[in-house]
Amino acid sequence: MRSKTLCQKRIRTALLVLFLLPFLNGCATDQIVTKYVTKPLPESLTTPCVFTSLDEVKTWGDGLLVAKKKDAEEKECNQRFEDIRKYVAPSP
Protein backbone atom coordinates (compact mmCIF):
# COMPACT_ATOMS: atom_id res chain seq x y z
CA MET A 1 0.00 0.00 0.00
CA ARG A 2 2.80 2.36 0.89
CA SER A 3 4.62 1.87 -2.43
CA LYS A 4 1.42 2.70 -4.34
CA THR A 5 1.07 6.13 -2.66
CA LEU A 6 4.78 6.78 -3.09
CA CYS A 7 4.49 5.98 -6.81
CA GLN A 8 1.46 8.28 -7.13
CA LYS A 9 3.36 11.13 -5.44
CA ARG A 10 6.28 10.70 -7.79
CA ILE A 11 4.01 10.65 -10.83
CA ARG A 12 2.20 13.78 -9.56
CA THR A 13 5.51 15.55 -8.96
CA ALA A 14 6.83 14.58 -12.40
CA LEU A 15 3.65 15.81 -14.10
CA LEU A 16 3.78 19.07 -12.15
CA VAL A 17 7.42 19.63 -13.16
CA LEU A 18 6.67 18.81 -16.81
CA PHE A 19 3.70 21.18 -16.77
CA LEU A 20 5.67 24.09 -15.24
CA LEU A 21 8.86 23.60 -17.28
CA PRO A 22 7.74 25.70 -20.32
CA PHE A 23 7.01 28.66 -18.05
CA LEU A 24 10.56 28.69 -16.70
CA ASN A 25 12.01 29.16 -20.16
CA GLY A 26 10.10 32.43 -20.70
CA CYS A 27 11.86 34.13 -17.79
CA ALA A 28 15.35 32.99 -18.71
CA THR A 29 15.96 35.19 -21.76
CA ASP A 30 16.09 38.98 -22.05
CA GLN A 31 14.47 40.57 -25.04
CA ILE A 32 16.76 42.99 -26.87
CA VAL A 33 15.03 45.99 -28.40
CA THR A 34 16.91 47.95 -31.07
CA LYS A 35 15.74 51.47 -31.69
CA TYR A 36 16.97 53.39 -34.73
CA VAL A 37 17.10 57.16 -34.58
CA THR A 38 17.66 59.25 -37.68
CA LYS A 39 19.74 62.36 -37.21
CA PRO A 40 19.52 65.15 -39.78
CA LEU A 41 22.84 66.35 -41.15
CA PRO A 42 23.88 69.90 -40.33
CA GLU A 43 23.16 72.42 -43.06
CA SER A 44 26.86 73.27 -43.41
CA LEU A 45 27.60 69.72 -44.58
CA THR A 46 24.84 69.56 -47.19
CA THR A 47 25.63 72.72 -49.15
CA PRO A 48 26.80 71.97 -52.68
CA CYS A 49 30.50 72.19 -53.50
CA VAL A 50 31.25 75.18 -55.74
CA PHE A 51 34.28 75.04 -58.01
CA THR A 52 35.98 77.86 -59.89
CA SER A 53 35.29 77.93 -63.61
CA LEU A 54 38.10 77.59 -66.12
CA ASP A 55 36.57 80.37 -68.25
CA GLU A 56 38.56 83.07 -66.45
CA VAL A 57 41.93 81.54 -67.43
CA LYS A 58 43.66 83.71 -70.04
CA THR A 59 47.35 83.37 -69.16
CA TRP A 60 49.65 80.82 -67.54
CA GLY A 61 49.64 82.88 -64.35
CA ASP A 62 45.84 82.86 -64.26
CA GLY A 63 45.93 79.11 -64.77
CA LEU A 64 48.16 78.66 -61.72
CA LEU A 65 45.90 80.84 -59.56
CA VAL A 66 42.80 78.95 -60.69
CA ALA A 67 44.57 75.62 -60.03
CA LYS A 68 45.36 76.75 -56.47
CA LYS A 69 41.76 77.86 -55.94
CA LYS A 70 40.45 74.55 -57.31
CA ASP A 71 42.81 72.62 -55.02
CA ALA A 72 41.57 74.53 -51.96
CA GLU A 73 37.94 74.05 -53.02
CA GLU A 74 38.51 70.33 -53.55
CA LYS A 75 40.09 69.96 -50.11
CA GLU A 76 37.14 71.77 -48.52
CA CYS A 77 34.66 69.55 -50.37
CA ASN A 78 36.55 66.39 -49.36
CA GLN A 79 36.59 67.61 -45.75
CA ARG A 80 32.79 67.98 -45.86
CA PHE A 81 32.44 64.41 -47.10
CA GLU A 82 34.78 63.19 -44.38
CA ASP A 83 32.68 65.03 -41.77
CA ILE A 84 29.53 63.44 -43.19
CA ARG A 85 31.13 59.99 -42.94
CA LYS A 86 32.08 60.64 -39.30
CA TYR A 87 28.60 61.95 -38.53
CA VAL A 88 26.79 59.03 -40.16
CA ALA A 89 29.12 56.22 -39.04
CA PRO A 90 27.92 54.26 -36.00
CA SER A 91 29.60 55.08 -32.71
CA PRO A 92 31.73 52.29 -31.21
Biopython code that builds the backbone (N, CA, C, O; Angstrom):
import numpy as np
from Bio.PDB.StructureBuilder import StructureBuilder

atoms = [
    (1, "MET", "N", (0.817, -1.193, 0.000)),
    (1, "MET", "CA", (0.000, 0.000, 0.000)),
    (1, "MET", "C", (0.864, 1.262, 0.000)),
    (1, "MET", "O", (0.567, 2.247, -0.677)),
    (2, "ARG", "N", (1.933, 1.197, 0.776)),
    (2, "ARG", "CA", (2.798, 2.363, 0.892)),
    (2, "ARG", "C", (3.498, 2.659, -0.427)),
    (2, "ARG", "O", (3.653, 3.832, -0.764)),
    (3, "SER", "N", (3.921, 1.678, -1.176)),
    (3, "SER", "CA", (4.619, 1.874, -2.432)),
    (3, "SER", "C", (3.685, 2.465, -3.496)),
    (3, "SER", "O", (4.121, 3.188, -4.391)),
    (4, "LYS", "N", (2.392, 2.140, -3.378)),
    (4, "LYS", "CA", (1.423, 2.696, -4.340)),
    (4, "LYS", "C", (1.284, 4.207, -4.143)),
    (4, "LYS", "O", (1.256, 4.944, -5.128)),
    (5, "THR", "N", (1.197, 4.684, -2.910)),
    (5, "THR", "CA", (1.074, 6.126, -2.658)),
    (5, "THR", "C", (2.369, 6.855, -3.000)),
    (5, "THR", "O", (2.351, 7.986, -3.485)),
    (6, "LEU", "N", (3.493, 6.189, -2.741)),
    (6, "LEU", "CA", (4.780, 6.785, -3.094)),
    (6, "LEU", "C", (4.907, 6.931, -4.609)),
    (6, "LEU", "O", (5.405, 7.945, -5.098)),
    (7, "CYS", "N", (4.462, 5.929, -5.342)),
    (7, "CYS", "CA", (4.488, 5.976, -6.809)),
    (7, "CYS", "C", (3.563, 7.075, -7.331)),
    (7, "CYS", "O", (3.906, 7.771, -8.286)),
    (8, "GLN", "N", (2.392, 7.235, -6.711)),
    (8, "GLN", "CA", (1.457, 8.281, -7.130)),
    (8, "GLN", "C", (2.042, 9.674, -6.866)),
    (8, "GLN", "O", (1.860, 10.585, -7.674)),
    (9, "LYS", "N", (2.737, 9.841, -5.748)),
    (9, "LYS", "CA", (3.361, 11.132, -5.437)),
    (9, "LYS", "C", (4.445, 11.472, -6.452)),
    (9, "LYS", "O", (4.566, 12.616, -6.889)),
    (10, "ARG", "N", (5.222, 10.472, -6.815)),
    (10, "ARG", "CA", (6.283, 10.698, -7.785)),
    (10, "ARG", "C", (5.705, 11.062, -9.162)),
    (10, "ARG", "O", (6.205, 11.956, -9.844)),
    (11, "ILE", "N", (4.654, 10.354, -9.546)),
    (11, "ILE", "CA", (4.005, 10.650, -10.832)),
    (11, "ILE", "C", (3.432, 12.069, -10.813)),
    (11, "ILE", "O", (3.583, 12.814, -11.781)),
    (12, "ARG", "N", (2.770, 12.443, -9.703)),
    (12, "ARG", "CA", (2.203, 13.780, -9.558)),
    (12, "ARG", "C", (3.300, 14.852, -9.622)),
    (12, "ARG", "O", (3.130, 15.884, -10.272)),
    (13, "THR", "N", (4.402, 14.604, -8.956)),
    (13, "THR", "CA", (5.509, 15.555, -8.959)),
    (13, "THR", "C", (6.103, 15.684, -10.365)),
    (13, "THR", "O", (6.403, 16.788, -10.818)),
    (14, "ALA", "N", (6.269, 14.555, -11.047)),
    (14, "ALA", "CA", (6.825, 14.575, -12.395)),
    (14, "ALA", "C", (5.896, 15.322, -13.350)),
    (14, "ALA", "O", (6.363, 16.101, -14.181)),
    (15, "LEU", "N", (4.603, 15.096, -13.240)),
    (15, "LEU", "CA", (3.652, 15.805, -14.095)),
    (15, "LEU", "C", (3.649, 17.306, -13.804)),
    (15, "LEU", "O", (3.560, 18.122, -14.722)),
    (16, "LEU", "N", (3.746, 17.661, -12.537)),
    (16, "LEU", "CA", (3.783, 19.072, -12.152)),
    (16, "LEU", "C", (5.028, 19.755, -12.719)),
    (16, "LEU", "O", (4.950, 20.869, -13.237)),
    (17, "VAL", "N", (6.176, 19.083, -12.619)),
    (17, "VAL", "CA", (7.421, 19.635, -13.158)),
    (17, "VAL", "C", (7.322, 19.761, -14.674)),
    (17, "VAL", "O", (7.718, 20.787, -15.226)),
    (18, "LEU", "N", (6.809, 18.756, -15.353)),
    (18, "LEU", "CA", (6.669, 18.809, -16.806)),
    (18, "LEU", "C", (5.701, 19.908, -17.243)),
    (18, "LEU", "O", (5.894, 20.533, -18.286)),
    (19, "PHE", "N", (4.670, 20.138, -16.446)),
    (19, "PHE", "CA", (3.701, 21.179, -16.772)),
    (19, "PHE", "C", (4.306, 22.576, -16.582)),
    (19, "PHE", "O", (4.039, 23.473, -17.382)),
    (20, "LEU", "N", (5.116, 22.771, -15.534)),
    (20, "LEU", "CA", (5.670, 24.088, -15.244)),
    (20, "LEU", "C", (6.964, 24.400, -16.005)),
    (20, "LEU", "O", (7.385, 25.556, -16.047)),
    (21, "LEU", "N", (7.585, 23.412, -16.591)),
    (21, "LEU", "CA", (8.862, 23.604, -17.282)),
    (21, "LEU", "C", (8.797, 24.645, -18.412)),
    (21, "LEU", "O", (9.721, 25.453, -18.504)),
    (22, "PRO", "N", (7.780, 24.681, -19.269)),
    (22, "PRO", "CA", (7.742, 25.704, -20.320)),
    (22, "PRO", "C", (7.680, 27.134, -19.777)),
    (22, "PRO", "O", (8.162, 28.060, -20.430)),
    (23, "PHE", "N", (7.103, 27.323, -18.608)),
    (23, "PHE", "CA", (7.006, 28.663, -18.045)),
    (23, "PHE", "C", (8.358, 29.166, -17.541)),
    (23, "PHE", "O", (8.587, 30.375, -17.499)),
    (24, "LEU", "N", (9.238, 28.276, -17.167)),
    (24, "LEU", "CA", (10.559, 28.687, -16.698)),
    (24, "LEU", "C", (11.412, 29.233, -17.839)),
    (24, "LEU", "O", (12.232, 30.124, -17.621)),
    (25, "ASN", "N", (11.235, 28.726, -19.019)),
    (25, "ASN", "CA", (12.015, 29.156, -20.160)),
    (25, "ASN", "C", (11.708, 30.613, -20.538)),
    (25, "ASN", "O", (12.600, 31.321, -21.005)),
    (26, "GLY", "N", (10.492, 31.062, -20.349)),
    (26, "GLY", "CA", (10.103, 32.429, -20.701)),
    (26, "GLY", "C", (10.812, 33.470, -19.864)),
    (26, "GLY", "O", (11.006, 34.589, -20.340)),
    (27, "CYS", "N", (11.199, 33.167, -18.669)),
    (27, "CYS", "CA", (11.860, 34.130, -17.794)),
    (27, "CYS", "C", (13.373, 34.130, -17.983)),
    (27, "CYS", "O", (14.049, 35.041, -17.504)),
    (28, "ALA", "N", (13.906, 33.153, -18.654)),
    (28, "ALA", "CA", (15.353, 32.988, -18.712)),
    (28, "ALA", "C", (16.022, 33.917, -19.717)),
    (28, "ALA", "O", (17.205, 34.220, -19.561)),
    (29, "THR", "N", (15.318, 34.376, -20.733)),
    (29, "THR", "CA", (15.959, 35.194, -21.762)),
    (29, "THR", "C", (15.493, 36.634, -21.667)),
    (29, "THR", "O", (14.343, 36.915, -21.330)),
    (30, "ASP", "N", (16.429, 37.554, -21.977)),
    (30, "ASP", "CA", (16.089, 38.975, -22.052)),
    (30, "ASP", "C", (15.799, 39.323, -23.495)),
    (30, "ASP", "O", (16.472, 38.845, -24.409)),
    (31, "GLN", "N", (14.807, 40.148, -23.690)),
    (31, "GLN", "CA", (14.472, 40.571, -25.041)),
    (31, "GLN", "C", (15.258, 41.840, -25.353)),
    (31, "GLN", "O", (15.216, 42.801, -24.585)),
    (32, "ILE", "N", (15.968, 41.847, -26.467)),
    (32, "ILE", "CA", (16.760, 42.994, -26.873)),
    (32, "ILE", "C", (15.952, 43.820, -27.859)),
    (32, "ILE", "O", (15.488, 43.312, -28.880)),
    (33, "VAL", "N", (15.789, 45.092, -27.544)),
    (33, "VAL", "CA", (15.031, 45.990, -28.401)),
    (33, "VAL", "C", (16.014, 46.971, -29.028)),
    (33, "VAL", "O", (16.736, 47.670, -28.318)),
    (34, "THR", "N", (16.042, 47.025, -30.361)),
    (34, "THR", "CA", (16.908, 47.950, -31.073)),
    (34, "THR", "C", (16.067, 49.096, -31.589)),
    (34, "THR", "O", (15.058, 48.893, -32.263)),
    (35, "LYS", "N", (16.493, 50.298, -31.267)),
    (35, "LYS", "CA", (15.741, 51.474, -31.687)),
    (35, "LYS", "C", (16.654, 52.321, -32.578)),
    (35, "LYS", "O", (17.744, 52.712, -32.162)),
    (36, "TYR", "N", (16.207, 52.599, -33.798)),
    (36, "TYR", "CA", (16.975, 53.394, -34.729)),
    (36, "TYR", "C", (16.485, 54.830, -34.704)),
    (36, "TYR", "O", (15.284, 55.095, -34.767)),
    (37, "VAL", "N", (17.424, 55.744, -34.612)),
    (37, "VAL", "CA", (17.102, 57.163, -34.581)),
    (37, "VAL", "C", (17.805, 57.820, -35.759)),
    (37, "VAL", "O", (19.015, 57.672, -35.931)),
    (38, "THR", "N", (17.048, 58.539, -36.561)),
    (38, "THR", "CA", (17.657, 59.246, -37.685)),
    (38, "THR", "C", (18.034, 60.649, -37.234)),
    (38, "THR", "O", (17.243, 61.356, -36.610)),
    (39, "LYS", "N", (19.263, 61.035, -37.564)),
    (39, "LYS", "CA", (19.742, 62.362, -37.212)),
    (39, "LYS", "C", (19.907, 63.161, -38.494)),
    (39, "LYS", "O", (20.573, 62.697, -39.420)),
    (40, "PRO", "N", (19.326, 64.337, -38.574)),
    (40, "PRO", "CA", (19.520, 65.147, -39.775)),
    (40, "PRO", "C", (20.943, 65.698, -39.804)),
    (40, "PRO", "O", (21.517, 66.033, -38.768)),
    (41, "LEU", "N", (21.494, 65.784, -41.001)),
    (41, "LEU", "CA", (22.839, 66.347, -41.149)),
    (41, "LEU", "C", (22.792, 67.859, -40.975)),
    (41, "LEU", "O", (21.802, 68.493, -41.338)),
    (42, "PRO", "N", (23.837, 68.434, -40.432)),
    (42, "PRO", "CA", (23.878, 69.903, -40.329)),
    (42, "PRO", "C", (23.861, 70.546, -41.717)),
    (42, "PRO", "O", (24.361, 69.978, -42.688)),
    (43, "GLU", "N", (23.288, 71.714, -41.784)),
    (43, "GLU", "CA", (23.158, 72.425, -43.063)),
    (43, "GLU", "C", (24.522, 72.715, -43.691)),
    (43, "GLU", "O", (24.647, 72.729, -44.916)),
    (44, "SER", "N", (25.533, 72.943, -42.873)),
    (44, "SER", "CA", (26.862, 73.271, -43.408)),
    (44, "SER", "C", (27.468, 72.102, -44.176)),
    (44, "SER", "O", (28.323, 72.312, -45.037)),
    (45, "LEU", "N", (27.043, 70.875, -43.881)),
    (45, "LEU", "CA", (27.595, 69.716, -44.581)),
    (45, "LEU", "C", (26.847, 69.378, -45.862)),
    (45, "LEU", "O", (27.355, 68.626, -46.694)),
    (46, "THR", "N", (25.651, 69.921, -46.030)),
    (46, "THR", "CA", (24.839, 69.563, -47.191)),
    (46, "THR", "C", (24.833, 70.629, -48.284)),
    (46, "THR", "O", (24.157, 70.467, -49.300)),
    (47, "THR", "N", (25.573, 71.710, -48.088)),
    (47, "THR", "CA", (25.632, 72.721, -49.150)),
    (47, "THR", "C", (26.450, 72.180, -50.313)),
    (47, "THR", "O", (27.427, 71.463, -50.097)),
    (48, "PRO", "N", (26.073, 72.507, -51.532)),
    (48, "PRO", "CA", (26.803, 71.974, -52.683)),
    (48, "PRO", "C", (28.214, 72.551, -52.769)),
    (48, "PRO", "O", (28.465, 73.687, -52.365)),
    (49, "CYS", "N", (29.117, 71.749, -53.301)),
    (49, "CYS", "CA", (30.498, 72.190, -53.505)),
    (49, "CYS", "C", (30.543, 73.076, -54.748)),
    (49, "CYS", "O", (30.032, 72.698, -55.803)),
    (50, "VAL", "N", (31.150, 74.244, -54.622)),
    (50, "VAL", "CA", (31.254, 75.183, -55.736)),
    (50, "VAL", "C", (32.714, 75.217, -56.176)),
    (50, "VAL", "O", (33.619, 75.404, -55.363)),
    (51, "PHE", "N", (32.923, 75.032, -57.474)),
    (51, "PHE", "CA", (34.276, 75.044, -58.015)),
    (51, "PHE", "C", (34.444, 76.221, -58.965)),
    (51, "PHE", "O", (33.498, 76.639, -59.633)),
    (52, "THR", "N", (35.647, 76.740, -59.015)),
    (52, "THR", "CA", (35.983, 77.857, -59.894)),
    (52, "THR", "C", (35.933, 77.396, -61.347)),
    (52, "THR", "O", (36.371, 76.295, -61.682)),
    (53, "SER", "N", (35.399, 78.247, -62.189)),
    (53, "SER", "CA", (35.294, 77.931, -63.614)),
    (53, "SER", "C", (36.634, 78.170, -64.306)),
    (53, "SER", "O", (37.418, 79.025, -63.893)),
    (54, "LEU", "N", (36.876, 77.418, -65.337)),
    (54, "LEU", "CA", (38.102, 77.590, -66.116)),
    (54, "LEU", "C", (37.975, 78.690, -67.155)),
    (54, "LEU", "O", (38.933, 78.965, -67.878)),
    (55, "ASP", "N", (36.803, 79.332, -67.247)),
    (55, "ASP", "CA", (36.575, 80.366, -68.252)),
    (55, "ASP", "C", (37.424, 81.608, -67.999)),
    (55, "ASP", "O", (37.729, 82.345, -68.937)),
    (56, "GLU", "N", (37.808, 81.850, -66.757)),
    (56, "GLU", "CA", (38.561, 83.066, -66.449)),
    (56, "GLU", "C", (40.066, 82.908, -66.681)),
    (56, "GLU", "O", (40.827, 83.835, -66.402)),
    (57, "VAL", "N", (40.503, 81.767, -67.178)),
    (57, "VAL", "CA", (41.929, 81.537, -67.435)),
    (57, "VAL", "C", (42.292, 82.128, -68.796)),
    (57, "VAL", "O", (41.748, 81.729, -69.826)),
    (58, "LYS", "N", (43.223, 83.087, -68.784)),
    (58, "LYS", "CA", (43.663, 83.709, -70.035)),
    (58, "LYS", "C", (45.179, 83.581, -70.201)),
    (58, "LYS", "O", (45.682, 83.563, -71.325)),
    (59, "THR", "N", (45.898, 83.494, -69.093)),
    (59, "THR", "CA", (47.354, 83.375, -69.156)),
    (59, "THR", "C", (47.796, 82.205, -68.288)),
    (59, "THR", "O", (46.998, 81.611, -67.564)),
    (60, "TRP", "N", (49.103, 81.884, -68.378)),
    (60, "TRP", "CA", (49.646, 80.817, -67.545)),
    (60, "TRP", "C", (49.538, 81.174, -66.057)),
    (60, "TRP", "O", (49.272, 80.309, -65.223)),
    (61, "GLY", "N", (49.745, 82.430, -65.744)),
    (61, "GLY", "CA", (49.644, 82.880, -64.350)),
    (61, "GLY", "C", (48.230, 82.710, -63.816)),
    (61, "GLY", "O", (48.030, 82.274, -62.682)),
    (62, "ASP", "N", (47.240, 83.062, -64.654)),
    (62, "ASP", "CA", (45.839, 82.863, -64.255)),
    (62, "ASP", "C", (45.546, 81.381, -64.044)),
    (62, "ASP", "O", (44.807, 81.001, -63.136)),
    (63, "GLY", "N", (46.139, 80.556, -64.898)),
    (63, "GLY", "CA", (45.932, 79.111, -64.765)),
    (63, "GLY", "C", (46.457, 78.582, -63.441)),
    (63, "GLY", "O", (45.826, 77.731, -62.816)),
    (64, "LEU", "N", (47.606, 79.081, -63.012)),
    (64, "LEU", "CA", (48.162, 78.662, -61.716)),
    (64, "LEU", "C", (47.282, 79.114, -60.558)),
    (64, "LEU", "O", (47.065, 78.360, -59.610)),
    (65, "LEU", "N", (46.773, 80.348, -60.630)),
    (65, "LEU", "CA", (45.896, 80.845, -59.559)),
    (65, "LEU", "C", (44.596, 80.034, -59.490)),
    (65, "LEU", "O", (44.123, 79.692, -58.407)),
    (66, "VAL", "N", (44.036, 79.737, -60.651)),
    (66, "VAL", "CA", (42.799, 78.946, -60.685)),
    (66, "VAL", "C", (43.067, 77.531, -60.179)),
    (66, "VAL", "O", (42.226, 76.955, -59.489)),
    (67, "ALA", "N", (44.230, 76.963, -60.513)),
    (67, "ALA", "CA", (44.570, 75.621, -60.033)),
    (67, "ALA", "C", (44.680, 75.610, -58.508)),
    (67, "ALA", "O", (44.240, 74.660, -57.860)),
    (68, "LYS", "N", (45.265, 76.659, -57.938)),
    (68, "LYS", "CA", (45.363, 76.747, -56.470)),
    (68, "LYS", "C", (43.979, 76.875, -55.835)),
    (68, "LYS", "O", (43.687, 76.252, -54.814)),
    (69, "LYS", "N", (43.128, 77.702, -56.465)),
    (69, "LYS", "CA", (41.758, 77.859, -55.944)),
    (69, "LYS", "C", (41.012, 76.528, -56.000)),
    (69, "LYS", "O", (40.347, 76.133, -55.043)),
    (70, "LYS", "N", (41.136, 75.836, -57.149)),
    (70, "LYS", "CA", (40.446, 74.551, -57.306)),
    (70, "LYS", "C", (40.952, 73.529, -56.288)),
    (70, "LYS", "O", (40.166, 72.740, -55.764)),
    (71, "ASP", "N", (42.242, 73.534, -56.006)),
    (71, "ASP", "CA", (42.809, 72.620, -55.020)),
    (71, "ASP", "C", (42.224, 72.900, -53.634)),
    (71, "ASP", "O", (41.853, 71.970, -52.918)),
    (72, "ALA", "N", (42.140, 74.175, -53.256)),
    (72, "ALA", "CA", (41.568, 74.532, -51.956)),
    (72, "ALA", "C", (40.091, 74.158, -51.888)),
    (72, "ALA", "O", (39.619, 73.666, -50.863)),
    (73, "GLU", "N", (39.360, 74.393, -52.980)),
    (73, "GLU", "CA", (37.939, 74.050, -53.019)),
    (73, "GLU", "C", (37.736, 72.542, -52.926)),
    (73, "GLU", "O", (36.814, 72.072, -52.259)),
    (74, "GLU", "N", (38.605, 71.785, -53.603)),
    (74, "GLU", "CA", (38.509, 70.333, -53.554)),
    (74, "GLU", "C", (38.800, 69.807, -52.146)),
    (74, "GLU", "O", (38.126, 68.892, -51.671)),
    (75, "LYS", "N", (39.781, 70.372, -51.496)),
    (75, "LYS", "CA", (40.092, 69.962, -50.115)),
    (75, "LYS", "C", (38.923, 70.259, -49.182)),
    (75, "LYS", "O", (38.591, 69.447, -48.318)),
    (76, "GLU", "N", (38.297, 71.432, -49.358)),
    (76, "GLU", "CA", (37.137, 71.775, -48.523)),
    (76, "GLU", "C", (35.984, 70.805, -48.759)),
    (76, "GLU", "O", (35.327, 70.366, -47.815)),
    (77, "CYS", "N", (35.744, 70.476, -50.027)),
    (77, "CYS", "CA", (34.660, 69.551, -50.367)),
    (77, "CYS", "C", (34.942, 68.161, -49.796)),
    (77, "CYS", "O", (34.048, 67.521, -49.244)),
    (78, "ASN", "N", (36.181, 67.699, -49.930)),
    (78, "ASN", "CA", (36.545, 66.393, -49.362)),
    (78, "ASN", "C", (36.421, 66.388, -47.848)),
    (78, "ASN", "O", (36.046, 65.372, -47.263)),
    (79, "GLN", "N", (36.730, 67.512, -47.201)),
    (79, "GLN", "CA", (36.586, 67.605, -45.745)),
    (79, "GLN", "C", (35.113, 67.501, -45.348)),
    (79, "GLN", "O", (34.785, 66.882, -44.335)),
    (80, "ARG", "N", (34.233, 68.100, -46.138)),
    (80, "ARG", "CA", (32.792, 67.977, -45.861)),
    (80, "ARG", "C", (32.352, 66.519, -45.934)),
    (80, "ARG", "O", (31.619, 66.040, -45.070)),
    (81, "PHE", "N", (32.806, 65.816, -46.974)),
    (81, "PHE", "CA", (32.436, 64.406, -47.105)),
    (81, "PHE", "C", (32.995, 63.585, -45.951)),
    (81, "PHE", "O", (32.333, 62.670, -45.461)),
    (82, "GLU", "N", (34.190, 63.901, -45.521)),
    (82, "GLU", "CA", (34.780, 63.189, -44.378)),
    (82, "GLU", "C", (33.965, 63.455, -43.099)),
    (82, "GLU", "O", (33.746, 62.550, -42.293)),
    (83, "ASP", "N", (33.524, 64.702, -42.930)),
    (83, "ASP", "CA", (32.684, 65.030, -41.768)),
    (83, "ASP", "C", (31.348, 64.301, -41.831)),
    (83, "ASP", "O", (30.831, 63.855, -40.807)),
    (84, "ILE", "N", (30.789, 64.179, -43.033)),
    (84, "ILE", "CA", (29.531, 63.444, -43.188)),
    (84, "ILE", "C", (29.741, 61.981, -42.821)),
    (84, "ILE", "O", (28.906, 61.388, -42.139)),
    (85, "ARG", "N", (30.851, 61.392, -43.268)),
    (85, "ARG", "CA", (31.134, 59.989, -42.938)),
    (85, "ARG", "C", (31.278, 59.795, -41.432)),
    (85, "ARG", "O", (30.790, 58.803, -40.890)),
    (86, "LYS", "N", (31.935, 60.720, -40.753)),
    (86, "LYS", "CA", (32.082, 60.642, -39.301)),
    (86, "LYS", "C", (30.737, 60.793, -38.607)),
    (86, "LYS", "O", (30.461, 60.122, -37.613)),
    (87, "TYR", "N", (29.907, 61.675, -39.137)),
    (87, "TYR", "CA", (28.600, 61.950, -38.534)),
    (87, "TYR", "C", (27.653, 60.773, -38.700)),
    (87, "TYR", "O", (26.874, 60.461, -37.799)),
    (88, "VAL", "N", (27.723, 60.120, -39.856)),
    (88, "VAL", "CA", (26.794, 59.034, -40.162)),
    (88, "VAL", "C", (27.271, 57.701, -39.611)),
    (88, "VAL", "O", (26.449, 56.838, -39.302)),
    (89, "ALA", "N", (28.571, 57.512, -39.481)),
    (89, "ALA", "CA", (29.118, 56.222, -39.040)),
    (89, "ALA", "C", (28.649, 55.905, -37.620)),
    (89, "ALA", "O", (28.549, 56.807, -36.788)),
    (90, "PRO", "N", (28.360, 54.628, -37.334)),
    (90, "PRO", "CA", (27.921, 54.257, -35.998)),
    (90, "PRO", "C", (29.026, 54.458, -34.963)),
    (90, "PRO", "O", (30.204, 54.231, -35.239)),
    (91, "SER", "N", (28.634, 54.878, -33.795)),
    (91, "SER", "CA", (29.596, 55.080, -32.709)),
    (91, "SER", "C", (30.010, 53.738, -32.124)),
    (91, "SER", "O", (29.174, 52.847, -31.981)),
    (92, "PRO", "N", (31.289, 53.577, -31.782)),
    (92, "PRO", "CA", (31.733, 52.295, -31.209)),
    (92, "PRO", "C", (31.266, 52.107, -29.788)),
    (92, "PRO", "O", (31.558, 51.082, -29.173)),
]
sb = StructureBuilder()
sb.init_structure("model")
sb.init_model(0)
sb.init_chain("A")
sb.init_seg("    ")
for serial, (resi, resn, name, xyz) in enumerate(atoms, 1):
    if name == "N":
        sb.init_residue(resn, " ", resi, " ")
    sb.init_atom(name, np.array(xyz, "f"), 0.0, 1.0, " ", f" {name:<3s}", serial, name[0])
structure = sb.get_structure()
